[in-house]
Amino acid sequence: MQYPKPVTRLIESYMKLPGIGEKTATRLAFFTINMDQEDVGEFSQALQEVQTKLHYCHICGNITDQEPCEICANEQRDQTQILVVEQPKDIMALENMHSYNGLYHVLGGVLSPVNGIGPDDLRIKQLVERLQHDDLITEVIVATNATSEGEATAMYLAKLIKPAQIKVTRLAHGLAVGADIEYADQMTLQRAVDGRQQI
């Protein structure tokens, strides 16, 4: 016996989410069936709004509903530092520390020749252009994850940026090899930022 088509479609939709297998998707589908109509409507609207109301900031690449994003538009932030991260979600983890007050740049991933991801597939060109057009920037802090791809990306960026006489540092002390920024606690992230090293 098969589920009715609407249930099957809902299960298949949930399975498109990362880390969701068939059992979890089925459990979520049946939970959704039992939700109040109002809650289902709000859930549906939230899904639609992230597609229709959000875009990537043309300056830093962070997700935003305004242009430029709130961070880039804030003139009170330290205009001399850019902290480079892999994904927009990394910015929120770092912002929750409430101690870094500079700017950001989202690469959109890391260099990974095995997966066919080269410099042209990331927002590296946009970073270089920012550095060329902004004389205030004196330091680029590379905050890619402590993986082999993250390290390779950090070294690539350092070699690319150093000729411009801009200091390039790397997060250190606290982030273990293989650790993702988004899962690190605030104290670990604070130590990583404070203990950054020049590369």
N, C-alpha and C positions, 0 to 999 in steps of 0.2 A: 504494500500500500504506500502511495506517495502522498506528501502534503499537498494541499491546494496550491495552485500556482502562485497566488500572492505571498504565501508563506515561503515557498521555495525561492521566489525572487528576493525576498527579504533576507533569507539565510545566505544566498549567494552574494548579496550586497554587503552584508557584514563580513563575509569571508575575504572581501577585497581589502579590508583593513589589515595593517601589518600585525602579525602575531595572533591573528584570530583564525582558529581552525574550525572544522565543521561542528564539533560539539559546542564550542563556545558560541559560534554564530547561531546555532539552533536555540541555545538558552537565551541569547539576546533577542532573537526573533519572538520567542514566546513571551518574554518580558514585555516587549514592545506591544504585542497583541493585547496585553492586560493593562496597558497604560491608559490614563484618562485621555479623552479626545483633545483636551486643551494642552496637555503635556506633549502629545504627539505633534500637534500643530506647532508648538514652540520649538520642538526638536527639529522638525522639518524646516521651519523658518531659519533656525540657526545654521543648518547645513547650507541652505540657499544663500544666506548672507555672506558666509565666508567665501563663496564663489563670486558673488556679484559686488560686494562692497569693499573687499580687500584687494590690494595690489602690492607690488614691491616698490619701495622708495627708490626713486631714480638716482639718489646720491649714494646711499649705503647698502641698499638691497634688503632692508628689513621689511617685514610685512606691516602694512599700515592701511588706515582708512582715510588718511590725509596726505597731502603732497607739499613739501617733503614730510617725512615722518616726524613725530614729536621730538625725537632725540636730535635729529639734524637741524630742526627749526629752533632748538633751544640755544640761544646765544650765551647763556650762563654756563654752559658746559665748557670744559677745557678744550680749546680748539687746536692745541698743539699735539694731541695724541689721537691715534686711531688704533683701536683694538680689532684685529682681524679674526673672525670666527668662521666656522664651517656653515652653520645654518642659523636662521632667525631665532630658533628656540634657544640657542646658546646665549643670545643677548639677554633674554629674560632671566636666565640663571645668573648671569653676571650682574644684571641690574638689581637683583634681589639682595646682593651684598650691601648695597647702599654706600659703597666707598669709591668705586671707579666713577669718575665724572667726565670722561673724555668722549670721543666719538667712536663709531663702529664702522666696520665694513664686512659684509657677508659675502663669502666666496661662492656659496652654493654647492659646496662639496670639497673634495680633496683630489689631488693628482693620483690617478690610479691607472697606470698603463695596462694592467691586467684586465681592467674593466673598460678600457678604451677611453678613459677620461684624461684629456690633456689640458694644457693651459688655456686653450681656446674655448674649452667647455665650462670654464669657471669665470668668475668676475674679477680676474686678475688684471685685464686691460683697463677696466674701470678704476681699479685701485691705483694703478700707475698714473692714469690721467688725473685722478684727484691729487696725487702727490705733486704732479707737474704744475697744476694750476693753483695750489694752495701753499703759499710761502710760510704760513704759520706752523705747519706740521713739522715737528722735530723728532717725533718718535712713532714707530709702528710696532705695536705689541702683537705678536703672532700667537693666537690662542687656539690653534688647531688641536684636535684630540691627540693624546699620547699613543698613537698607533704608528705603524711603519709608514702608512700613507700620509698621516698628519705630519710626521717628522720630515718626510721627503718634501712635502708642500712648504713647510717652514723654511727648510734650507733653500728651496727654489726661490721663495720670496726674498730671503735675505740676500742672495746673490743678485737678484734683480734690483733691489732697492738701495743697497749699500753705495753704489756709485753716485747716487744723488746726495750723498753726505747726510742721510737721515739715519738716525740710530734705530736699529732693529733689535728688539728683545723678544724673548720666548718665555711663556709661563713656565714656572719651575716650582720645586718644593711643594709637594702635596698631591700633585696629580700623578697617579701611578700609570705605568705603561699599559696601554689598552683601555684606560678609563675614558668615559665620555663626560664632557663638561656638564651636560644637562642633568646628570645623575649625581654629581658631586655636591657635598654639603657646602654651606656658606663659608665655614671656617677653612675648609680645604681650598676653596676658590680664592679666599682672601690671601692665604699663604702663597698660592700660586701667582697671584698678581703682584703681591709685595716682593716676592723673591724672584721675579723675572730676571733672566740673564740675557746679556747681549749675544747675538749670534752673527 
